[in-house]
Amino acid sequence: MRPNILNPLFTEIEALKGVGPALAKPLERLGLARAVDVAFHLPVSFIDRRMVDELVLSDSGRVIGIELTPTDYRASGSARAPFRVIAQDKHGNIVALVYFGRNSAWPRKLLPLNEPKFISGKLEAYGDNLQIVHPDYVLPPEEAATIPAREPVYGLSEGLTNNRLRDLVAQALARAPDLPEWIEPSLLARKGWPAWRDALTRIHADPSDAKARERLAYDEIFAGQLALMLVRQSSRKRKGVPIAGDGRLRAMLQLPFAPTGAQRRAFGEIEGDMVQPVPMLRLLQGDVGSGKTLVALMALLNTVEAGAQGALLAPTEILARQHYETLRKMASGLPVTIAILTGREKGRARESTLMGLADGSIDILVGTHAIFQEAVRYKNLALAVIDEQHRFGVAQRMMLAAKAERTPHLLVMTATPIPRTLTLTYYGEMDVSRLDEMPPGRQPIQTVVMSANRLDEVVDALARHVEGGGQAYWVCPLVEESEVSDQAAAEARAEYLKMRFGDRVGLVHGRMKGPEKDAAMESFATNRTQILVATTVIEVGVDVPNSSLIIIEGADRFGLAQLHQLRGRVGRGQNHSVCLLLRGNALSETSRARLALMRETNDGFRIAEEDLRLRGAGEILGTRQSGEQQLKIATPEHLSTLLDAARDDAHLLIDRDGGLTEARGEAARTCLYLFERDAAVGLLRSG
């Protein structure tokens, strides 16, 4: 239960003065639903205001504060033209105070003629004249001292001004209590950090206050590390089922290739975990095509050899069916029964599968979320494998784990290469295995960069590719809020391509219903359509052997890790090609460097490290779209410099300072609630 001391901060945003339904909407777009969200909405820059007593051209481009006297109003007959208040300083220099909007009554009331006002705003040169557009402050001269010389600037959304947000921040800070200290005293002294509330107040007053920002970033990282550590500690206390297969089924596998060294190493780590009496909790990372499925099969066969059952959970029906077919093909000839359960299985087929799970005649079950529904009962579930684990909610993963008498071993897989710092930040309760070696026979991917102005040439090349028997993905760009939606962009591109290719073109986007999306993917996977126009929802791991071309439109809007994952969608055949279509003609130096790295390497982990540096953690993990909890304050730089100290401090708290029961532990518990890691203590056990 959240400590009472934090309740004022966690009140709904409407409790702040002046927030009604109209203002709540732009705040909601920024993710500001409670006072604590406002308090943690840190400024992105600041205004250095220069107080002057005379208007000079050299101050153009700066924010100034100056006493002015309005002398005239200038209105135009056009509704779109601005309303100007002509004013002069004490030396007779003239400036126009410019207001846009049809209502001229408000600036007339605000700035009566011949009445001195202290005015602040950005001074600009407009031809031979000076102007200030929409001044920030208009006050009586005697109140000039209330205007700060340095003022924070916040990220905004339409309908919200900086002044309005500053007022809400002040109200939120007034609700912030003095909290007991959770940082180990010697570390706090060595770093010279302020107390938590002081740091929060200081950073809003001066965004360049490095000590204050570092303190808050550390608190957030520490809360995450402590939560993960508590989860890991809890998992080590739970009783699992030791699994030690005899190798007979694995010896019967007839693979067309030998496992890579990385695959053998990863399975060895998994096998070592499964023989322990505590449940395995391991993350398996590897690029698309690195062989995660074979490693998962080895773990599942190890389970069956020991007389138990295994389950593989996939996020979509089409991916589940592809896993099912792949496992059956790999395990062909083995005395192992593999079944599938998705929403499509009905009637007798479904009942037969449920009976086989309950009586133990089904050894391995592959499926979607249907495999942990209430009606599903296992005789002896000892291993759960979850593919693309970030696509599932924590509660869903717990439901699967609850299907066994004892907590099953858990192996989660992801095709998202994750940098070390993010692995420790988001998956610190898990042991990690990496597949950093590709199986033999994988061909290099040719990556070309072109301007979108050469669209006709790209379409001609696409036509030659399709006529030669190939298939292609056409990924539509990410778009900004002010433009059309991703869905509309994909639909428009599909219609454009259908004018040339007709029914050979399919379409998939995020707003399609599951069955509709699966049908579009299946048509492409079975070569009924040769071109699939898609947003970024195209499925990880869906193997379309002929899809050796992928065209990524608006590639300059994607992060490196996302581009790398997208190009991994090309099939396993020869002559893989990726075409990156860029907006406009020119490339910035940054874009050139990023795209040069894409051409230089297929190493997803190297690309992910660079993407973390350029874009941040949320973009790497997809948390911007998925709704997973992301870091609000800490930057990639903070992660690289503070993560080790935070992890050591969390260890110290648990091992030496009595965990959460002693004084510092009670303070740390408050920190967990403050950064909303309290739920993680109970739920992250499932990965």
Buried (B, 14 or more C-beta within 10 A) or exposed (E): EBBEBBEBBBBEBBEBEEBEEEBBEBBEBBEBBBBBBBBBBBBEEBBEBBBBEEBEEEBBEBBBBBBBBBEEBEEEEEEEEBBBBBBBBEEEBBBBBBBEEEEBEEBBEBBEEEEEBBBBBBBBEEEEEBBBBBBBBBBEEEEBEEBBEEBBBBEBBEEBEBEBBBBBBEBBBEBBBEBBBBBBEEBBEEBEBBBBBBBBBBBBBBBEBEBBBBBBBBBBBBBBBBBBBBBBEBBEEBEBBEBEBEEEBBEBBEEEEEBBEBBBBBBEBBBEBBBBEBBBBBBBBBBBBBBBBBBBBBBBBBBBBBEBBBBBBBBBBBBBBBBBBBBBEBBEEBEBBBBBBBBBBEEEEBEBBBEBBEEBEBBBBBBBBBBBEEEBEBBBBBBBBBBBBBBBBBEBBBBBBEBBEBBBBBBBBBBBBBBBBBBBBBBBBBBBBBBBBBBEEBEEBEBEBBBBEBBEEBBEBBBEBBEEEBBBBBBBBBBEEEEEBBBEBBBEBBEBBBEEBEEBBBBBBBEBEEEEBBBBBBBBBEEEBBBBBBBBBBBBBBBBEBBBBBBBBBBBBBBBBBBBBBBBBBBBEEBBBBBBBBBEEEBEEEBEEBBEBBBEEBBBBBBBBBBBEBBBBBBBBBBBEEEBBBBBBBBBEBBBBBBBBBBEBBEBBBEEBEBBEEEBBBBBBBBBBBBBBBEBBEBBBBB
